[in-house]
């Protein structure tokens, strides 16, 4: 970074690809739209606690806008039009219920999380830009969690279908969405473990083998927790993968760089599955927190794993972005 600080703009632009430039533009536009909604909600809301939460989310979003704008300025990327300035307009606020405002804000924040996660997955060239999106994801999740606690306290979150096949000793309400998410994650992790185990016996690079083995250890720890939750709630489990993975007849048909890129795609899919669970399981704070940790751990591991592959030269280079 010492050299790029004083380099010409056209040299700095070579440090990001076309997808990252597009991601920055789309996230900034989304943040402008979100800010306009937040400021509108602030004038329509009645509950002081809701206005307090809106003020917090506006502060977080405004800081995020500043960081994205500074990044786009650094790489000379033209930004979208900014949102309108707020004004003290007059309207019948009784038409807009606080419950409606709170749930609509929740939808917007959840959608923003998904957009940021997509940008993290597709920003592979510039580590700083990807880290910017990761930090924005963290702050958006924090704001979303605060809003969920408020909505639950007010009783403004509806109860979806209940999973009734639970043991008698289970006193908490188990929703069908939670049962299906736990089962899906166990099944997904079983497949991950089986596939990763098969890769371990085919990898040639010793450092790469050690990194993949560490990832496999994490998968096994996660699946043990998920299995425990399924057993607690009486959710039937799928078949487990084999305990022993036999090596193939030849290990030259698949290369380390191909294994790396396949694992990268698996990490991208895993982050989407975790994010879907976080979005659905707003009723059970403990299980949702578990999936939030899995999501953030997945993103962190993806970031480090991606940097390792770039050092090895195993990552395909997307089209480079150049300013007009």
C-alpha positions as CSV (number, residue, x, y, z in Angstrom):
1,X,0.0,0.0,0.0
2,X,3.0,2.4,0.5
3,X,3.6,2.5,-3.3
4,X,-0.1,2.6,-4.3
5,X,-0.7,5.7,-2.1
6,X,1.4,7.8,-4.3
7,X,0.7,6.1,-7.7
8,X,-1.2,7.7,-10.5
9,X,-5.0,7.2,-10.6
10,X,-4.8,4.9,-13.6
11,X,-2.4,2.7,-11.7
12,X,-4.7,2.5,-8.7
13,X,-7.6,1.6,-10.9
14,X,-5.8,-1.5,-12.0
15,X,-6.2,-2.8,-8.4
16,X,-9.9,-3.5,-8.8
17,X,-12.0,-5.4,-11.3
18,X,-15.2,-4.6,-13.1
19,X,-17.4,-6.4,-10.6
20,X,-15.9,-4.5,-7.7
21,X,-16.6,-1.2,-9.4
22,X,-20.1,-2.3,-10.1
23,X,-20.5,-3.5,-6.5
24,X,-19.4,-0.2,-5.0
25,X,-21.9,1.7,-7.3
26,X,-24.8,-0.6,-6.4
27,X,-24.2,-0.6,-2.7
28,X,-23.9,3.2,-2.6
29,X,-27.2,3.5,-4.6
30,X,-28.9,1.1,-2.2
31,X,-27.6,3.0,0.8
32,X,-28.9,6.3,-0.7
33,X,-32.3,4.7,-1.1
34,X,-32.2,3.2,2.4
35,X,-31.3,6.6,3.9
36,X,-34.3,8.2,2.2
37,X,-36.6,5.6,3.5
38,X,-35.1,5.9,7.0
39,X,-35.5,9.6,7.1
40,X,-39.1,9.3,5.9
41,X,-39.9,6.7,8.5
42,X,-38.4,9.0,11.2
43,X,-41.0,11.7,10.4
44,X,-43.9,9.2,10.3
45,X,-43.0,7.1,13.4
46,X,-44.8,7.8,16.7
47,X,-43.0,5.6,19.3
48,X,-39.9,7.3,20.8
49,X,-38.1,4.0,21.0
50,X,-38.7,3.4,17.3
51,X,-37.4,6.9,16.5
52,X,-34.3,6.1,18.6
53,X,-33.7,2.9,16.6
54,X,-34.2,4.8,13.4
55,X,-31.6,7.4,14.5
56,X,-29.1,4.6,15.2
57,X,-29.7,3.0,11.8
58,X,-29.4,6.4,10.1
59,X,-26.1,7.0,11.8
60,X,-24.8,3.6,10.7
61,X,-26.0,4.0,7.2
62,X,-24.6,7.6,6.9
63,X,-21.2,6.4,8.1
64,X,-21.3,3.6,5.5
65,X,-22.2,6.0,2.8
66,X,-19.2,8.1,3.7
67,X,-16.8,5.1,3.5
68,X,-18.2,3.9,0.2
69,X,-18.0,7.5,-1.3
70,X,-14.4,7.8,-0.2
71,X,-13.5,4.5,-1.8
72,X,-15.2,5.4,-5.0
73,X,-13.3,8.8,-5.0
74,X,-10.0,6.9,-4.4
75,X,-10.6,4.8,-7.5
76,X,-12.3,7.5,-9.5
77,X,-15.6,5.7,-10.0
78,X,-18.5,7.9,-10.8
79,X,-21.2,7.6,-8.1
80,X,-25.0,7.6,-8.5
81,X,-27.2,10.6,-7.6
82,X,-27.5,11.1,-3.9
83,X,-30.8,10.8,-2.0
84,X,-33.0,13.8,-1.5
85,X,-32.4,16.1,1.5
86,X,-35.0,15.5,4.3
87,X,-37.5,18.3,4.9
88,X,-40.3,19.0,7.5
89,X,-43.2,18.1,5.3
90,X,-46.7,17.6,6.6
91,X,-48.8,14.5,6.3
92,X,-51.4,12.5,8.2
93,X,-49.1,10.3,10.2
94,X,-52.0,8.2,11.6
95,X,-52.2,6.5,8.3
96,X,-48.7,4.9,8.9
97,X,-48.6,2.5,11.9
98,X,-45.3,2.0,13.8
99,X,-45.7,-1.8,13.3
100,X,-45.8,-1.3,9.5
101,X,-42.7,1.0,9.6
102,X,-40.7,-1.3,11.9
103,X,-41.4,-4.4,9.8
104,X,-40.7,-2.6,6.5
105,X,-37.4,-1.3,7.9
106,X,-36.5,-4.9,8.9
107,X,-37.2,-6.1,5.3
108,X,-34.9,-3.3,3.9
109,X,-32.1,-4.1,6.4
110,X,-32.3,-7.9,5.6
111,X,-32.2,-7.2,1.9
112,X,-29.1,-4.9,2.4
113,X,-27.4,-7.8,4.3
114,X,-27.9,-10.0,1.2
115,X,-26.6,-7.4,-1.1
116,X,-23.5,-6.9,1.0
117,X,-22.9,-10.6,1.1
118,X,-23.2,-10.9,-2.7
119,X,-20.6,-8.1,-3.0
120,X,-18.3,-9.9,-0.6
121,X,-18.6,-13.1,-2.6
122,X,-17.9,-11.4,-5.9
123,X,-15.2,-8.9,-4.8
124,X,-12.1,-11.1,-5.3
125,X,-9.4,-8.8,-6.7
126,X,-9.2,-5.9,-4.2
127,X,-8.8,-7.0,-0.6
128,X,-9.6,-3.6,0.9
129,X,-12.8,-3.3,-1.0
130,X,-13.9,-6.7,0.1
131,X,-13.0,-5.8,3.7
132,X,-15.1,-2.6,3.4
133,X,-18.1,-4.8,2.5
134,X,-17.4,-7.2,5.4
135,X,-17.3,-4.3,7.9
136,X,-20.6,-2.9,6.4
137,X,-22.1,-6.4,6.8
138,X,-21.1,-6.5,10.5
139,X,-22.7,-3.1,11.2
140,X,-25.9,-3.9,9.3
141,X,-26.3,-7.1,11.2
142,X,-25.9,-5.3,14.5
143,X,-28.6,-2.8,13.5
144,X,-30.9,-5.6,12.3
145,X,-30.5,-7.4,15.6
146,X,-31.4,-4.3,17.6
147,X,-34.5,-3.8,15.4
148,X,-35.6,-7.5,15.9
149,X,-35.4,-7.2,19.7
150,X,-37.6,-4.1,19.5
151,X,-40.2,-5.7,17.2
152,X,-40.4,-8.8,19.4
153,X,-40.8,-6.7,22.5
154,X,-43.7,-5.0,20.9
155,X,-45.2,-8.3,19.7
156,X,-45.1,-7.1,16.0
157,X,-43.6,-10.3,14.5
158,X,-46.1,-12.9,13.4
159,X,-45.7,-16.6,14.3
160,X,-45.3,-18.9,11.3
161,X,-46.2,-22.7,11.3
162,X,-45.0,-24.7,14.3
163,X,-43.1,-27.9,14.2
164,X,-45.0,-30.2,16.6
165,X,-42.9,-33.4,16.5
166,X,-40.8,-32.4,19.4
167,X,-40.0,-34.4,22.6
168,X,-42.3,-33.8,25.6
169,X,-39.4,-32.2,27.6
170,X,-39.0,-29.4,25.0
171,X,-40.9,-26.5,26.4
172,X,-40.0,-23.8,23.8
173,X,-41.9,-23.3,20.6
174,X,-40.1,-24.9,17.6
175,X,-41.1,-23.4,14.3
176,X,-41.2,-25.4,11.0
177,X,-38.7,-22.9,9.5
178,X,-36.2,-23.6,12.3
179,X,-36.5,-27.4,12.0
180,X,-36.0,-27.3,8.3
181,X,-33.0,-24.9,8.5
182,X,-31.3,-27.2,11.1
183,X,-31.9,-30.2,8.9
184,X,-30.7,-28.5,5.8
185,X,-27.5,-27.3,7.5
186,X,-26.7,-30.8,8.8
187,X,-27.3,-32.3,5.4
188,X,-25.2,-29.6,3.7
189,X,-22.4,-30.0,6.2
190,X,-22.4,-33.8,5.7
191,X,-21.9,-33.2,2.0
192,X,-19.2,-30.7,2.7
193,X,-17.4,-33.1,5.0
194,X,-17.5,-36.0,2.5
195,X,-16.3,-33.8,-0.4
196,X,-13.5,-32.1,1.6
197,X,-12.3,-35.5,2.9
198,X,-12.1,-36.7,-0.7
199,X,-10.1,-33.7,-1.6
200,X,-7.6,-34.2,1.2
201,X,-6.4,-37.5,-0.2
202,X,-5.8,-35.8,-3.6
203,X,-4.0,-32.5,-2.6
204,X,-0.3,-32.4,-3.4
205,X,0.7,-29.1,-1.8
206,X,1.4,-29.7,1.9
207,X,0.5,-26.2,3.1
208,X,-2.7,-26.4,1.1
209,X,-3.5,-29.8,2.7
210,X,-3.0,-28.4,6.2
211,X,-5.3,-25.5,5.5
212,X,-8.0,-27.8,4.1
213,X,-7.6,-30.1,7.1
214,X,-8.2,-27.1,9.4
215,X,-11.3,-26.3,7.4
216,X,-12.5,-29.9,7.7
217,X,-12.0,-29.7,11.5
218,X,-14.2,-26.7,11.6
219,X,-16.9,-28.4,9.6
220,X,-16.9,-31.4,12.0
221,X,-17.2,-29.1,15.0
222,X,-20.1,-27.2,13.4
223,X,-22.0,-30.4,12.4
224,X,-21.6,-31.7,15.9
225,X,-23.4,-28.6,17.3
226,X,-26.1,-28.9,14.6
227,X,-26.6,-32.6,15.3
228,X,-27.1,-31.8,19.0
229,X,-29.8,-29.2,18.2
230,X,-31.6,-31.6,15.9
231,X,-31.5,-34.3,18.6
232,X,-32.7,-31.9,21.2
233,X,-35.8,-30.9,19.1
234,X,-36.5,-34.4,17.8
235,X,-35.6,-33.6,14.2
236,X,-34.6,-36.7,12.2
237,X,-31.1,-36.7,10.9
238,X,-29.8,-37.8,7.4
239,X,-27.2,-40.5,7.0
240,X,-23.7,-39.4,8.0
241,X,-20.8,-39.5,5.5
242,X,-18.3,-42.4,5.6
243,X,-15.7,-42.4,8.4
244,X,-12.9,-43.4,6.1
245,X,-12.3,-41.9,2.7
246,X,-10.3,-44.2,0.4
247,X,-7.8,-42.6,-2.0
248,X,-8.7,-42.7,-5.7
249,X,-6.7,-44.9,-8.2
250,X,-4.8,-41.8,-9.4
251,X,-4.3,-38.3,-7.9
252,X,-3.1,-36.6,-11.1
253,X,-6.5,-36.1,-12.7
254,X,-7.4,-33.2,-10.4
255,X,-5.1,-30.4,-9.6
256,X,-4.7,-28.3,-6.4
257,X,-5.9,-25.1,-8.1
258,X,-9.1,-26.8,-9.3
259,X,-9.7,-28.1,-5.8
260,X,-9.1,-24.6,-4.5
261,X,-11.7,-23.0,-6.8
262,X,-14.2,-25.7,-6.0
263,X,-13.8,-25.0,-2.3
264,X,-14.2,-21.3,-2.9
265,X,-17.5,-21.9,-4.6
266,X,-18.6,-24.1,-1.7
267,X,-17.7,-21.3,0.8
268,X,-19.8,-18.9,-1.3
269,X,-22.8,-21.2,-1.2
270,X,-22.4,-21.8,2.5
271,X,-22.5,-18.1,3.3
272,X,-25.8,-17.8,1.3
273,X,-27.3,-20.7,3.2
274,X,-26.3,-19.3,6.6
275,X,-27.7,-15.9,5.6
276,X,-31.0,-17.4,4.7
277,X,-31.2,-19.1,8.1
278,X,-30.4,-15.8,9.8
279,X,-33.2,-14.1,7.8
280,X,-35.8,-16.7,8.6
281,X,-35.1,-17.5,12.3
282,X,-36.1,-14.2,13.8
283,X,-38.2,-15.9,16.5
284,X,-35.4,-17.9,18.2
285,X,-32.6,-15.6,19.4
286,X,-30.3,-18.4,20.4
287,X,-30.5,-20.3,17.2
288,X,-30.3,-17.2,15.1
289,X,-27.2,-16.0,17.0
290,X,-25.6,-19.4,16.3
291,X,-26.2,-19.0,12.5
292,X,-24.9,-15.4,12.7
293,X,-21.7,-16.7,14.1
294,X,-21.5,-19.3,11.4
295,X,-22.1,-16.7,8.7
296,X,-19.4,-14.3,10.0
297,X,-17.0,-17.2,10.5
298,X,-17.7,-18.4,7.0
299,X,-17.0,-14.8,5.6
300,X,-13.8,-14.5,7.6
301,X,-12.5,-17.9,6.4
302,X,-13.5,-17.1,2.8
303,X,-11.5,-13.9,3.0
304,X,-8.4,-15.6,4.3
305,X,-8.8,-18.6,2.0
306,X,-9.2,-16.2,-1.0
307,X,-6.0,-14.3,-0.1
308,X,-4.1,-17.6,0.1
309,X,-5.3,-18.7,-3.3
310,X,-4.3,-15.3,-4.8
311,X,-0.8,-15.8,-3.5
312,X,-0.6,-19.2,-5.2
313,X,-2.0,-17.8,-8.4
314,X,-4.9,-20.1,-8.4
315,X,-7.7,-17.5,-8.8
316,X,-8.9,-16.5,-12.2
317,X,-8.5,-12.8,-12.9
318,X,-11.8,-11.0,-13.7
319,X,-11.9,-8.1,-16.2
320,X,-10.0,-5.1,-14.8
321,X,-11.9,-1.8,-14.3
322,X,-10.6,1.4,-15.9
323,X,-12.2,4.8,-15.3
324,X,-13.6,6.8,-18.3
